[in-house]
Amino acid sequence: QVQLVESGGGLVQPGGSLRLACAASGSSFSIREMGWYRQAPGKQREWVARIFSGGSTYYAGVVKGRFTISRDNAKKTVYLQMNSLKPEDTAVYYCNGVPPYTSWGQGTQVTVSS
């Protein structure tokens, strides 16, 4: 099995920034395609960003231009730079393959509020 550990969340004011990290461990894990997901209270988990080994990236429209996904294959880590955060970005953020193919980690809480 593969274990995913998300980190970097916190409480920030609207307009603030956070950088999330997703560290993967376990044999036979491929980082060629990874993504970030989020789940707000009372809502379904939604996809927000993905990245392939070739470097191409895709974003949900609501975060495009504000979020940037990147990866460090040597470190088996995927990042999500989040800028210009809005209250509606408040959610627990998770990483996984696209589509998801391993168990979900605990996620990291992002709260955007004054």
Buried (B, 14 or more C-beta within 10 A) or exposed (E): EBEBBBBBBEEBEEEBEBBBBBBBEEEEBEBEBBBBBBBBEEEEBEBBBBBBEEEEBBBBEEBEEBBBBBBEEEEBBBBBBBBEBBEEBBBBBBBBBBEBEBEBBEBBEBBBEE
